[in-house]
């Protein structure tokens, strides 16, 4: 199925849309010791129209320090008339129109000689679009093109007349990866999921959407006749992908496969569905990863763009669920024995050796690692794993957030600031939606040591939150918690709730290059496949019962001791859940 291409290109700090602009300014800033500090500031915007005189934009602002190190910075500029700032990332922001101020966070305040940091925000414009032309850094003003000391940065991409990059319609030679595998490509439609969707009333409306193929146990590689995978193993799916590729003309085809079988998997879950014990890293390598790699490397599949989603819900657990009230014995075990770090490293190195494989590592979601205590440490842990077991950061093509989760893509009626952060819903998090979080976390990952070209995926399969309960404007309630609750798109009881959430809807349809830094919106979790059973259901798949899937469960430390918010009558994980599928279609946003 061909992905739609949205308004802006993959890399916000490289691609500049025709309607956007690049502003470069050389800044001379006195440090506290009065040493002259020379900086470059570039402002790049991708813009789009939503009417004859209105639209939106994503701005990326890169600050490069040329000379003496600085230990903190404050950037200030003025938005042109008719522009407002909405979601923002990688700085402390104030001002939504007119004068806007951004100050460093703890992790990006120190800029050594020759180093840079990028911050950004989304905005709205009316009338016509233009970029800011004057900036101050630590109180010193520099106008674009003023000829101040220090070289002005050179754009790394030449602006074109099109609103987003126009990809080549053909695949590169085998072994040559492209920047964004989704650009200009069709994406594999799983025939098993398609048949389930087609059997549902109204399901034909989405049955041709691409979804991920999950290898959640070793037997799934071969086809284990489970309700989840049927009799199709990995090679069967790849053979079908080749047929779809041959039928689609000149466009390349992306095949999405989820690698999900770490030793001691789901270490924080109340009931893990994993098949490997925490000490079975050897089996993970030889019986699982090596077998998958051999299949992916077969010459018959060399023209496919194979996207591997690497081990969801794994590494972030080692940051948040080892100690304290949320800690578990299993998470402590896999931290101490290195099963997660070394397992992910081995998967990256082994699968990354296949020339047409694109590894995307799971990066949790904003409601898990958006807090300062989790944000930087998770990036550092991901970098550690990318250097383990023979891997290198070059084996990582990107990251994915919100996999199989429900976090809203955007929250247009809530700005995260010092006023709203104390609310119960935001709970001092710096992020309140997946797009803002993913764009900011990408920058933090680059700072941690990953290549500057890494891209992000966001799973939008079930985060639409449409239907009659979706707000259409910001609340004016005087009580902060009431105002936030009445304004938020995400209707969950708590952001830690993850199982078969009542009221959820299909999100944005799979789309390539939808926003700056985002390779694609994807449906990795196939809508309609259960997250877990509402009560214990005996089965021969080794799938246990997790109380978070019980609608009567009262919660635990990982969801603020809140009710689970789960739908009733759910089957075991991966089995078809017709009631949820129908609700997802009813509450789709954008609507079907």
N, C-alpha and C positions, 0 to 999 in steps of 0.2 A: 504494500500500500504506500503510495507516494505521500510523503510528509509535506504539509503546507510550509511555505517559507514566510516567516513573519517579518516585522518591520526593520529589524536591525541585524547587523552581522554578528559573528561569533565573538570576536575579541573587541571589547569596547575601547581598549587603549591602543588599538591598531587601526581598526576600520573606522572611517569617517564618512558618514552619509552625506549625500549632496545637500540635504536640507540642514545638516549639522555644520559644525565649524570646529576648527582647531585654533586655539589662541596660545601662543608661546610667549613667555615673559622671562627676562633675566632679572633676578632679584639680588640686591646687595643688602645683607641683613647683619646689623651688629649683634654679636653674641654678648652674653652677659659680661664677658671679659673685654668687650669692645673690639675684638678681632673681627675683621671683615669676613662675612660668610656669604659666598656667592651661590645662588640657587637658581635653578630653572623651574618654571611652573608651566605646564601645558594643560589646556582645557579642551577636551574633545567631547563632542555631543553627537549622539545618534538621535534623530528626530523622526516623527511620523505625523501624518495628518489624520484627524478623526472628523473632519468637516472642512468647509471652505476657509475657516479662520480659527481653527482650534486643533490641538493635538497634544502629544506628550513627547518627552525626551528622556534619555539616560545620559548623564554627564560623568565623565571620568577625569579627575584632576590629579596629575602626577607631579609631585614635588621632588626634584633632584638636587641634592646637596653637592656643590662643586668643590668647596674648599674646606674650611675648618668645621669639625664636627659640631652638631647642635644636640642639645639634650631635651628640647621641647619646642613646639611651634604652635602658632596661631595664624590661621589663614582667614582673610576677610575679603569679600567681594560683594558687588551689588548685582542682583538679578534685574534684567531689563523689565520695564513695565509690562504687565500682563502675564508674568511668569511666577509660578509658585513651586516651592520645594515640597516633595512628599516623603517617600522613603529615602533613607540615607544610610551610609555604612562607613566603617573604618575610621570614624572620628566622632568626637562629641560635637553635635550640631545645634545651632540656635538660629532662629529667623527663618520664616517660611516664605517671605517675599521681601523685596527691597534688600537691605543689608543682611548678608548671611555670614555666619562665623563658624569655623570648624577648628577645633583644637585636638591635639594628638591624644590617642589612647595610650595605655601603659606600654603596649607592645610595639608601637611605631613612633614613639617620641624621639628616640635617639637615631640620628641620621649621620653616619660616618661619611668621610670624604668619598664622593663618587657613588653614594647609595641613594635610593629613591623609595618613596612610598606613594601608593595610589589610593585615593579616597573617591567617593562618588555618591551620586544621588539620582533619584528619579524626579521628574517634574512635569508640570502642565504648562502650556502656553496658549494664549489667545491673541488674536490680531495677526502678527507675523513673528517668526522666530529670529532671534539674534543671540549671540553669546556674550557673556560679560567680557569687558575689555580692560578692566583695571583690577589689580589685586594688591593686597598688602600682606606681608609675611612678617610677623612679630613687629608690626607697626610701621614698616618701611614700604612705601608705595612704589609700584612699578607698573607702567602701562605697557600693553602689548606693542612691540615694535619700537620701544623707546630707546633702544640702543644702549641700555645699561651694561655694566661690566659683566663679563661671562658670556659664553656662546648661547644663542637661543637653540632650543632643541629642534631637531629635524624630524618631521613626521615620518613614521616608519611605513606608512602606506599612503599612496597618492589618492586624494579624494577623487571619486568618480561621479558620474551623473546619475547613477542608480541609487535607490534608497538602501540597498543592501548588496553584498557581494554576489556576483553571478557565477555560480560554480560551473565547472566543466561537467558536461553530461556523461562523460565516460570515465571508467575506472583508470587509475594509473597502472603502470606495469606492475605485475605481481611483486610484492616485497617493498613497494613504495607506499608509505602511509600518507594520507591527506590530513590537512589541518582539522577539519570537522568531518567525520565520516558520514554524518547525516545530511550534509549539504548536497542538494541535487540528487538525493538517493531515494529509492523506494525502501520500505522496511518490511521484513518478513511477517506474514499473517499466519499465525499458528492454526492449522486446520482443526485441531481438537477444540480449541477455545472458540473458533468461529462456529463450529457445529453446535456447541452449547448455547452460544448467543442467538443463533438463528432459530433454535427451538423455543426461544422465549417470545411471548407476544411483544412486538415492538423491537425485538433484538436486532432485526435486520438493519436498523439505523446505524449500528456501530459494529456490526459483525466483521467488517473488513478493516477494522483498526488493528495496528500491529501491537503485539504484547510480547512479554519476555517468556522464554522457555526456561523453566526452573529445573536444575539438577540438585535436588535437595537430599539425595542419598545416592550411594554408588549404583544401586540397581536402576536408577533413572537414566543412567548413561546408556543402558542397553534396552530400555523399554520394559517396565515392570507390570504392565497391565493394571496399574492403579487408576482410580477415577481421575486423578490429577493428570497423568501423562498418557494414559491409554497404552497402546502397544508400540508407540513411536519412541525409539531411543534417539540419542544425539545424532547419529549418522542418518537416521531416517528423516529427522527434521532438516538436516543440512542438505540431503538429497532433494527434499521438497523445496528448500530455499533456492537451490540451483535451478529447479524447474520454474519457480516464480521469476528468477532473474532472467532466464532465457525468454520468458514470455513478456517481459516488461519493456522491451526495446533497448535503447541505449543507456538507460539509467543504471547505475550500480545498485546493489541491494545490500542493506544492512541486516545482519542476523544478530539478535540479542539473546544472550544466554546468561543465566544467573548461576554463579559458582557459590554454593551455599552448603558447606559440609565440614566446617572446621572441627577439630577435636574439642569436645566440651562446648559445642555450639550453644548459642543463646544462654550464656552463663548467668544472666540475671533473671531469666524467666522462671516463673513458678513451676513450670514443667517443660523441660527442654524436649524438642522434637528431634534432636540430633541423634545420629546412629553411632558416632565415634566417641569413645571415652576420652578424657582430657589428656591421657598419656599416649594416644594412638596417632602421633604425628607421622610415624612411618607408614601406616596404612593410608593416611591422607595423601601422602606423596605418591606412593606406588600404585595404590588401587583406585585412586580418584583423580588427582591432578595429572599424573603421567598418562593415564588412559585418555583423559579429555584432550590433552595436548597432542597426542598421537592422531586422534581423529581430526582435530582442527587443522593439523598440518598436512592432511592428505591433498595431493595435487588437484583432485576434483573440486576442492572448495577454495582454491587460491584466488579466485576473482571476487569472492564475497568479502564484504567488510564485516568482520566478526567483532561485535562489541561484547566484552565480558564484564559483567557486574560482579565485583569481587567482594564476597563475604559481608553481607549486610549484618547489621546489629552485632558487630564483633569488637573491633578495636576501641570504639568510644566507651564500651563497658569497662575497659581497664582504667579509664579516667574517672568515671562517675560511680561505678558499682563494685569497688573493691573494699573501700573503708566506709565507716559510718553506718547510719541506719539503713542506707540503700545497699550496703555491701553484702555479697554472698560468698559462700565457701568456694563455689565453682569459679567465680571470677578471680578470687585470690589464687586458686590453683593454676589457672591458665595464665595469669600474670607471672607467677613465680617460675613456672616451667617453660615459659616462652612459646606456648603452643599457638597463640593468636599471632604474635609478631612474626615468628618464624614460618607459620603456615601461610600467612598473607604474603610474606616475602617470597616463599617458594612458588606460590601461585603466580605472582607477578613475573618472576624470572623465567619460569617454565613456559607460561602462556605468552609472555612478551617476546619470547624467542621465535614465535610464529609470525612471519612478516605481515600478515594481514589481520592480526588481532589487535584490538584497541582495548586496553585495560582501563576500566573506570572503577575506582575504589569507593566503597560506601563511606559517606561522611555524615551519617546520622541525620539530624534535622534541627531546626532552630530551637525547638522546645526541649532539646536534649543537651546540646553543647553551646547554646548561644550566650550563656553567662561567661563573664570574664575568667572565672576559675577553670572553665572547661574549654574555652575557645582556643587559646594558644596552646595549652598542653595537648589537646587532640591533634592539632596540626603537627606538633613536634613528634607525637607518637606515630602518626601516619608516615612522617618522613623517616623515622627509625625503621618502621616495617618495610619501607621502600628501599632500604639499604641492607636488609636481612636476607640470609639464605641465598646469596648470589644475585639478588635484585639490585637495581639502581633506579633513581628517580626517572630516568629516561624510559623505564618500562611502564610508567604511569602516563596514560594519555589524558586522564581527567578524573573527576570525582562525581558522585551522584548523591543527592540529598532526597529525603522524604520517601525512600523506597518502601513501598507497601504501607505508607503512613497517610495521615489525613490532614496535615498542616496546610492552612490556606496559602495559596500562591501569593496573594497580596491582601493587605488590609487597608483599603483606600480611605476609610473613615477614622483611622487611628494613627496618630504620629507618636513614635516612641521618643519621649523626652523626659526631662526631670519631673514633669508633672504627672505623666502617665505611668512611668516605670514602677512606682510604688503600688499600683493596683494589684489586686489578687491575681488577675489573669496574666498580666505581663510579669509580675513577681520579680522586678529588677533586672529582667533579661534585657539585653541591648537590641534584641530582634523580636519581631512579632509576626513575621511572615517568611515564607521560604525563598522568595526571589531576592529580597534584601539580604537575607542571611547567606544564600549561596554566592552572591556577588562579593560580599565582604569576606567570606571564608576563603574564596578563591585567592584573594589578595594576601590573606594570612598564610595560605599554603605556599604561595610563591616566596613570601618572605622567609618561610621555614626552609626553603631550599629547592622546591620543585621548579621545573622550567616555567618561564613566564607565559608560555603558550598553552598551559593546561586549560581545559574547558570543563564546564559543569553540565550535568544533566539534572533535571528535577522530575520526579515521578508525580504526574498529575492525574493518575488514574482515578483517584477517589477523594480529591480535595476541592471539589467544586462548590459544595455547600450552597446550592441554589434552593429553589422551592419557596413556599410562602413565608418561611422564617428568615429569609435572607434580608438584611437591612438595606435600605436604599439611600440612607443619609446618616450623618453623624448624629448621635443623640445629644440633646441639650440638657440632660439631667445634671443636677448640681452635685450629686454624690458621685465620686470618682468611679467606684466599682460598678454602680448602676450605669453610668455613662459608657464605660468600656464594654460591659456585657451587652448593652443595647446596640452598640456600634460594630461589634466584631462579626466577621464573616464566619470564622471557625466556631461552630456551635457545640463543641465537645464540652463535657463537664470539666475536664482537666487535660492539659497538653500531653500528659503521660499516658493517656488512654489510647490504645492502639488496635483493639480487637473488634472487628465488625461494628463500627460505630454507627449508632442510630442517627438518622438525619443526614448522613453524608450523601454526596452526589458525585457523578463523574465530573472531572475537571477539564482543563484545556485539552483539546485533542492533540495527539502527537504532532509536533511542529518543530522544524529545524530553525536554528539561529533566531529564537524569539526575542532575545534581549542581550545586552552587553555581557560578554563572558559566558553565555549559556549556549552550549552546543545544541541542545534540544530539550523540549518537553517530551516525556516518554511515558508509556504505560507499561512499566516493568511488572507491576502486580496486575495480573489479569482480572478485571472487574468481574465479580460474581463468584470468584473462588474464595472460600471461607478462610478467615484468619485462624480459626480454632473452634472447637465445639463448645456449646453453651453448658454442657455437663459431660461427665465421663461417658464416652462411647467406646466400648471394646472394639479393637481393630487389630489387624495383623501388619500394620505399617509402622508400629513402634511410636505412634503419636499419642502423647499423654494429654491430660486435661489441665489447662491453665485457668485459674480463677479469674484472670482478667477478661476472660471470654464469657463469664457468667454474669448475666444482668443483675443478679442479686448480690454480687460480691461488693464488699465495703471498702476495698482498696488497701494500699500498702504505702510504704515510704516513697516508692518510685512514682506514685501518682497522687501524692499529697493526701493519702488515705481518703480518696474520693470514690464514689460509685464508678463502676467500670464503664457505663454508658453503652454496653454491648447489646446487640440485638439478641433476642431469644430464638430458640429452635435452630441453632446453627450446627452444621455438620463438622466433622474433623477438618483440620487445615488442608486446604487445597481441593476439597470436594466442592461440588457446585452448590451454591446457596441461592436458590431462585428468589427468595424473598428479598435478599440484599440486592441482587441484580436489578430487580424491578424498582427498588427504592433509589438506587444509584441513577437509574434513568430518569425517574420522576424529579429528582433533585439536581439534575445535571446543570452545571453552569460553566460556559454558556449553555443555554437550554438546547435540547435536541430539536 
